[in-house]
Amino acid sequence: MREGHIGVPATIRRVSSPQALSEADRRIVAVWAADCAARVLTLFEAEAPDDERPRRAIARARAFARGELRTAEAIRVRFAGGGAARGVGPAAAAAARAAGQAAAVAHMGAHALGAAAYAARATGLAASGRPDALAAEIRWQLDHLSPDVGDALRLLPGAGENRAGPLGPGLLASGSLGAIVRELQAGIADALS
């Protein structure tokens, strides 16, 4: 039986959705999500240098990971940067969404995969002349999974398998983002073998 990161057996921890993860696991995956989003932040800042919302969202994800921000506080401000994706080009918008997804990990762990997927999408869009850019970003993300992050992310259902969260039949489970999330989940599963 896998022990919870707070000393409680995984079978006893209560979460509202399999996409939520325990608070301890959300704090662990928030670091990785913030790292993924931070890698593409310059794409947004190049187009909107005075808009600090994505940078603040990444800082909130890191503060949540360190235990400096309670879940309720993080949930209250998770939509504060949502407008940052409007009025910029597609790569910058994807970078802003990566930051928003990273901040939303405090609410639901599955958003970590959203942060990574949007960051990979931003990279691919910014490097349209380099068809390998998206794959290289996904490789970087998988190479930078700690064992604890991988263990936590393996608890999530597959994209499209559970309706109760961002991996349900919406943006993160369909189209190009769904393909990225599935590639990430396959890579995370392969890291076990």
Rosetta blueprint (number, residue, H / E / L):
1 M L
2 R L
3 E E
4 G L
5 H L
6 I L
7 G L
8 V L
9 P E
10 A L
11 T L
12 I L
13 R L
14 R L
15 V L
16 S L
17 S L
18 P L
19 Q L
20 A L
21 L L
22 S L
23 E H
24 A H
25 D H
26 R H
27 R H
28 I H
29 V H
30 A H
31 V H
32 W H
33 A H
34 A H
35 D H
36 C H
37 A H
38 A H
39 R L
40 V L
41 L H
42 T H
43 L H
44 F H
45 E H
46 A H
47 E H
48 A L
49 P L
50 D L
51 D L
52 E L
53 R H
54 P H
55 R H
56 R H
57 A H
58 I H
59 A H
60 R H
61 A H
62 R H
63 A H
64 F H
65 A H
66 R L
67 G L
68 E L
69 L L
70 R L
71 T H
72 A H
73 E H
74 A H
75 I H
76 R H
77 V H
78 R L
79 F L
80 A L
81 G L
82 G H
83 G H
84 A H
85 A H
86 R L
87 G L
88 V L
89 G L
90 P H
91 A H
92 A H
93 A H
94 A H
95 A H
96 A H
97 R H
98 A H
99 A H
100 G H
101 Q H
102 A H
103 A H
104 A H
105 V L
106 A L
107 H L
108 M L
109 G L
110 A L
111 H H
112 A H
113 L H
114 G H
115 A H
116 A H
117 A H
118 Y H
119 A H
120 A H
121 R H
122 A H
123 T H
124 G H
125 L H
126 A H
127 A L
128 S L
129 G L
130 R L
131 P L
132 D L
133 A H
134 L H
135 A H
136 A H
137 E H
138 I H
139 R H
140 W H
141 Q H
142 L H
143 D H
144 H L
145 L L
146 S L
147 P H
148 D H
149 V H
150 G H
151 D H
152 A H
153 L H
154 R L
155 L L
156 L L
157 P L
158 G L
159 A L
160 G L
161 E L
162 N L
163 R L
164 A L
165 G L
166 P L
167 L L
168 G L
169 P L
170 G L
171 L H
172 L H
173 A H
174 S L
175 G H
176 S H
177 L H
178 G H
179 A H
180 I H
181 V H
182 R H
183 E H
184 L H
185 Q H
186 A H
187 G H
188 I H
189 A H
190 D H
191 A L
192 L L
193 S L
